[in-house]
Amino acid sequence: MRWPWSRPPTGPTPADEALQKSAEQLEEALERSHPTDRRQYLEEFAQRMREMRERNHLAEAVERALREGR
């Protein structure tokens, strides 16, 4: 008697199929999205990065001033 689980799968598993389907759905959604949506997202992302960089520079300046005793 052979155990059914000892044989390697011969085709894609349900998990493989689900991953493939989700990748296809993502591609379709990106194709349907308007280019300005992506541009707006990238602009907002860039603005958030600039704000974080400014806060980091301010924090570094405060830290330097405290170390120098000003």
C-alpha positions in Angstrom: 0.0 0.0 0.0 1.3 3.4 -0.9 0.6 6.5 1.2 -1.0 9.3 -0.9 1.1 12.0 0.8 4.4 10.4 0.0 4.0 11.3 -3.7 5.2 14.8 -4.7 2.5 17.1 -6.1 2.2 16.9 -9.9 0.7 20.3 -10.5 0.3 23.7 -8.9 -1.0 23.6 -5.4 -4.0 25.7 -4.4 -1.6 28.1 -2.6 0.4 28.5 -5.9 -2.9 29.2 -7.8 -4.0 31.8 -5.2 -0.6 33.6 -5.4 -0.8 33.6 -9.2 -4.4 35.0 -9.1 -3.5 37.7 -6.6 -0.5 38.8 -8.7 -2.7 38.9 -11.8 -5.3 41.0 -10.0 -2.7 43.4 -8.8 -1.4 43.9 -12.3 -5.0 44.5 -13.6 -5.7 47.0 -10.8 -2.5 48.9 -11.6 -3.4 49.0 -15.3 -6.8 50.3 -14.5 -5.6 53.0 -12.1 -5.2 56.4 -13.6 -1.6 57.6 -14.0 -2.3 60.7 -11.9 -3.3 58.5 -9.0 0.2 57.1 -9.0 1.8 60.5 -9.5 -0.2 61.9 -6.5 0.8 59.0 -4.3 4.5 59.5 -5.3 4.3 63.2 -4.6 2.7 62.6 -1.2 5.4 59.9 -0.4 8.2 62.3 -1.4 6.7 65.0 0.8 6.6 62.6 3.8 10.2 61.7 3.2 11.2 65.4 3.0 9.4 66.1 6.3 11.1 63.1 8.0 14.5 64.3 6.7 13.8 67.8 8.1 12.9 66.4 11.5 16.0 64.3 11.5 18.2 67.3 10.7 16.5 69.3 13.4 17.0 66.4 15.9 20.7 66.1 15.0 21.2 69.9 15.4 19.6 69.8 18.9 21.7 66.8 19.8 24.9 68.6 18.7 24.0 71.7 20.5 23.3 69.8 23.7 26.7 68.0 23.4 28.5 71.2 22.9 26.8 72.8 25.9 25.0 75.6 24.1 
